[in-house]
Amino acid sequence: MRAKIRKISFIGNNTFKDKNLRSIILSDEHKFWKFLSKKVYIDKNRIDIDKRLLLNFYKNNGFYNARVDNSFVEFEDKENFKLTFNITPGKIHTFNDFNLDIPADYKKDHFLKIEKLFDKLKNKKYSLLDMENILNTIEEEAIKNNYEFVSVLFDESIVENSKINFNIKITEGKKFFVERINITGNFNTQEEVIRNLLIIDEGDPYNKILFNKSLNKIRSTGFFKKVESEIFENSDSTSKIIDIKVEEQPTGEVSLGAGIGTNGTTVGGGIVEKNFLGKGIALNTNISISQNELKGQFIYSKPNFNYSDNTLYTSIKNTSTDNLTKFGYKTNISAFSIGTTFEQYKKFYFSPTIDLSIESLETNSTASNNLKKQVGDYNDLYLDYSLKYDQRNNPYRTTDGYVTNFYQELPIISDTSELTTSFEINKYKKLSSSGMIGKITFFNKIVNTISGEDVRISRRLQLPSNKLKGFEKGKIGPMDGDDFVGGNYASALNFSTTLPQILPTFQNIDFTYFIDIGNVWGVDYSSDINDSNKIRSSTGIAMNLLTPVGPLNFSLAQPITKNKTDKTETFRFNLGTTF
């Protein structure tokens, strides 16, 4: 049997809403093992972890002297109990003056980035995350300038009752080398996969920041529920032995999705495996079916291909669109691509791809004259590339920073030589101490031909469904007769924010509010067609629910502005499960 937490309370908390504190506690699973019939033993380690998370939350919001004094467990019956935390927040403190003390033989110019960081933090609310950022920056600059064995000491003093001065002393630490790295707990994942993620290896100088980065790289794969380490000093006092213990978790996922709108339904699904055969290989296959389109895709991705630190990926896809009955044309596209991704500079990624596609377009007597001109078979060879600059504080559960993507498709051999260019930027910002995260996205895409010919019907642009919720995918923009033919230009601006816990009783539900603005316009092949250059917009609520069979996502959207010919879609859901 299990004893369940019926209620979590916080005494002394006059700053944050209790429901927001509940969301950061590990025990949101609300389950502890129950033994015997009359005795219930609470996992003290779990409660200690919860107390530490609460304390870190307060300290990250400026409460330098915050304390979580104790916790109380009160049983309602044999199966349920209440958990209460006693909190003393104290007052908010701010960063004041910083002083950096470095060894005499170190060059001060090597630490200018740290001085700039000090200027940025002055008068800002105290935060453990900022302190960690200072430490990481010092160690990164030390490594970059070949100071491999540094240690950092912090001396803090409070002035004017709520301001903190810091004296940060950098010293030459004791030199250690890595003698051996032991890895345990990887029953399915090959040891080579984990070792390839390590930045430091056996025989290298031991550096704390590089080792922590190695652990974070292992965690970021998503292969493991836990990644822990222990470091032992060898008997010769000049080397260290490192033990890394991992706990594996399911890496496969089955998804099912559907959309319901005014013009029919779309269903689809897929299977994703992130660690195929324990080799770190990612496989992704998906299919979607609508009234007139069948689309399927298979993607293979191998990180650190041939020990090059580059990711090799290849994909096979097929799209068949049958509009013979309604609009007099049918297209079929089969494509194969192969490419790679690597970090060209720090946080700057380059991804070149060779893309080969074979397309056929057929029409009947009901097709427009413009479409009849495009009848035939097409063979295209493209060089695609993307440039990504990632300045997010964390690629998972991002709370601050931005990421930009620039993408182009360059024709090498093509009958019509379309040139496609797109740009996207995502900006994240923490909006409140309760954990609300705001996000702004700008997206723009253009397609034209180098040869001056018309853009093929299959390569004309539509907005992705997540860029303009509340409208059916591919059912806005220019129309040739009754057919939505897409545009030469597509653009979107998206605003969203996570919301505080609306239903405190249900800790596994998250809500997001969004405003989407978008447009698809431009017709190059006919001046008689309205290019539909009109701003569309919508607003609504998205809900993510964790169910026993996986995450369930809903979105409910209401169009604000639209063109009279646009097809709306107010409701969409997606269901996924893992194995």
Secondary structure by P-SEA (a helix, b strand, c coil): cbbbbccccccccccccaaaaaaaccccccbbbbccccccccaaaaaaaaaaaaaaaaaaaccccccccbbbbbbcccccbbbbbbbbbcbbbbbcbbbbbbcccccccccaaaaaaaaaaccccccaaaaaaaaaaaaaaaaaacccbbbbbbbbbbccccbbbbbbbbcccbbbbbccccccccccccaaaaaaaccccccccccaaaaaaaaaaaaaccccccccbbbbbcccccbbbbbbbbbbcccbbbbbbccccccccccccbbbbcccccccbbbbbbccccccccccbbbbbbcccccccbbbbbbcbbbbbbccccccbbbbbbbccccccccccccbbbbbbbbbbbbbbbbcccccaaaaaabbbbbbbbbbbbbbbbcccccccccccbbbbbbbbbbcccccbbbbbbbbbbbbbbccccbbbbbbbbbbbbbbbccccccccccccccccccccccccccccccccccccccccccbbbbbbbbcccccccccbbbbbbbbbcbbbbbccccccccccccccccbbbbbbbccccbbbbbbbbbccccccbbbbcccbbbbbcc
